[in-house]
Amino acid sequence: CAHVTPVLLSLPSASLRGRTRAAAGGQLTGRARGVFHCASPPPTLGRGSNANDGSLTSTLKTLLVFTALMITLPIGLYFSSKSYVFEGAFGMSNRDSYFYAAIVAVVAVHMVLGLFVYAAWNEGTRQWREGKQD
């Protein structure tokens, strides 16, 4: 037996001879002891369904892509805009270029978050529509 479920049994007291638990008002009286019996095995998490596996893979892929974007895009834009755009093209001082490059990085973070919410929303509604057609 792969999965064992505990079952609580009641041994009736002397005053409840011949009556069931329901007839006694639903209360558990007497001594209780645990007994284990075999039940059906627990369901596997997504291992039997190809639709669930595809959905999980798609969701994980989306999450990993946006995680990589969240890490690389703001940092890359910060340093590249500071060096090439603000100090190089506009000729700003080192102190001013830090400030404006930080604004560019914050805007990039908000854009990635917005795109993630949009992608997650569309993926969720697409999966909902596919599930509804089944």
N, C-alpha and C positions, 0 to 999 in steps of 0.2 A: 504494500500500500504506500503510495508516494505522498499522499496528503492525509493527515489525520486531523479530524475535527473533534474537539471536546464536546461532550454532551453531559448536561447536568441532570442527574436522576434524583428523585426524592423518595426516600423511604418513609411511608406514612407512619404517623404516630398512632398510638393505641386508640385515640378518640376518633380517628378518621378511617377506621376499618371499613373496607368495601366501597369507599367513596373515592372518586377521582379528584385530581387537583382542581379541575374546573368546578366540580360540585362543592368543593371546600372554599369557594370564593376566589379562586385563582391565586391564593397565597401558597408559597412554598413552606410546607411544614415538615417536621420530622428532621432526620439527618439527611444531609445532601452529600453525595459523593460523585466524583468525576469519572466518567467512562469515556473511552476513546473509541471511535469507530471510523472505518474507512469511508471516505467520500470521494467524489470525482476529483481528479487532479485539478489544481488551480489553473486558471486560464493563463496562457502565455501572453506576454506583452507584445503584440504586433508580429509574432513570428509565424502566424498561420495565414495571414492575409496579405496578398500582394498589394492591395490598394492602400493599406496602412503603411507598408514598407515604402512605397513610392511617396506617400505624403510625408512621412518622417524624413526621408532622404532629401526631399525638396525643401522642407523647412530647415533642416540642418545646413544645407548648402546656402540658403538665403542668409541664415544667421552668421555663418562663417565669412561670407563675402562682405557683409556689412560690418562685421567686427574688424576685418582687415582694412576696410575703407576708413573706419573710425580711428584706427591707429595710425595709418600711413598718410592719409590725405591731409589732415590738419597740420601734422608735423612737417610734412614735405612742403606744403604751401607756406607755412610760417617761414621756414628758412629760405626757400627760393624767392618768395616775395620780398623778404627783408634784404637779401643780397642783390638780386637782379633787378627788381622793380623799384623799390623805394630808395635804396642807396645807389644803385647803378643808373637806372633810367631817370629818376626824379632828382637825384643828387641830395637826398635828405641826410641829415646827421644820423649818427648811430643811435642816439636816444629817440629821435622821432620815428626812425624805421622800426624799432622794437614795438612801439605803440601801434602803428598801422599794420604791421605784420600780425600782431596779436588779434586785431579786429578781423583780418582775413581768415585766421585760423578758427575763430569763433563762428564766423559765417559758414565756414566749411563744415564744422560740427553740426550746425543747425540744418544744413542742406542734407547731410548724410542721415541725420535722424528723421527728417521729413521724408526722404526717399525710402527709408526702412519702414516707416509707418504706412506709406502708400503701397509698398510691395507686400507687406504683411496683410494689409486690408484686402488687396486684390487677390492674394493667394487664398485667404480665408473664404471669401465669397465664391471663388472658383471651386474650391473643394466642397463648399456647402451646396452649390448648384449641381455638381457631379454626384454628390451623395443623395440629393433629392431625386435625381433622375433614376437611380437604381431601383 
